[in-house]
């Protein structure tokens, strides 16, 4: 995710705050369908998760699973040394070590993203048994 410009990551963070999906549509229409699909997958879309897998965005699919504390996804991220994604997932879930890991590396944009996802998840009631990874 570090390859994306900050403004794109801010747009991704906004997809978890908005009601009309303006930022989601913008990502989709401006060359970032993988981030739109990731946002939708976090929101519970099995189709979006499938799209990530089919189009080989395995790290984003694993991040979605890790956010849901799925062991298989966490192990995949560990096996592929995806420390950033592991710590984003940890920060979403309020893990102090993950929050400190991101902060100590001056990765504030990912703290913002994690906070947006956490706030979104806390405001939702949905099936927490997403078993797709």
N, C-alpha and C positions, 0 to 999 in steps of 0.2 A: 504493500500500500504506500510505501514511501515514495514510489515513483510518481504518484499523482500530485498535481499542484494543490496547495493549501485550499484555494477557492473551490476546487472540485470536492475535496474532503469536507469542506464546510457545507456544500450543497448536499452531500450524502448525509451529514448530520441533520440537516434540516428536513430530510425525508421522514425522520422519526418524530418531527414536531408538528408537521402541517396536517391540515384536514383535506385540502383539495389536491394533493399530490403534484403540485406545480413543480417542485424540485425533482421529484421522481420522473416526471415527464421530460424535464429538461435534461437529466442525465441520460435517459433513454434516447432522446432525439439528438444528442450532441456527442455521440461517440463513446459513451460510457455505459453500455447495456449491462455489463457485468456488475457495476455498482448498483444499478437499478434492480437487477435480479437479486443481489445480496440483500438490499433493503427489503425487498418483497419476501425473501426467504426468512429473514429475521422476523418478519411480521407473520410468518406461518405458512407461506405459500409453498406447497410441495412442488408445484410446477416450476417455480423460480429456482428452487433447489436443484431440480432435475436439469434445468437449463444450464446452471453453473457446472454441473457434472458433465453434461453432454458437450459443453464447449470448453472443457478442460480448465475451468477456474477452480481447481481442487482446493487451493488454499482458502479461497473465500467460502467455499462450501464447508470446509473443515472449521473455519472460524465460526460460521453459523452454528454448527454442532457443538463446538467448544463453549459458545455462549450459553447453550442449553446444558452444559456440563456432561456431554456425552463422552464417555471414556474413549471410544474408538476414535473420535475426532481429535481429542486431546492428544492421544498417543500418536496419531498421524502427524499432527503439528510438531510434537516433540521429535519424532523420527526424522523429520525434514528440517529440523532446526529453525522453525518458524517462531522465534522468540517474540517478535513483535505481535503476531497474531495471538499467541498464548497470553501475552500480557494485556492485549486489548480485551480478550475474553475475561481474563481475571479482573480487570478494572470494571467491566460491565457488571460483574458479580460482586463488586465491592472489596476485592482482595487488596489489602494495604500494600503488600509486596509488589503487586502488579502496578498499582497506582504510583508507588515510589520508583519502580523501574522506568516507567514512562516519563515521570517528572524529572528524574535524574539525568535523562538523556535529552531533555528539553523537547519532548514530543507532545507538547500541549494540545496539538490538533487531535491527537488520538485520545487524549483525556476528554476533550470536548465530545468527540464521537462516542466514546464509551458512556459518557454521562447522558447523552441524548438517547442512546439505546436503552440504558438502565431506566431512565424516566419513562420512556415509551412502554417498556415491559411492565413496570410497576403500575401503569395506568390501565393495563389490559387484563382481561380475563379470557384466556385461551387455553387450548389443550397443551399442557406442559409435557406431554408424552410424545413430542415430535421425535419419531424414531426413523430417521431417514439416512443417516450417515453410515 
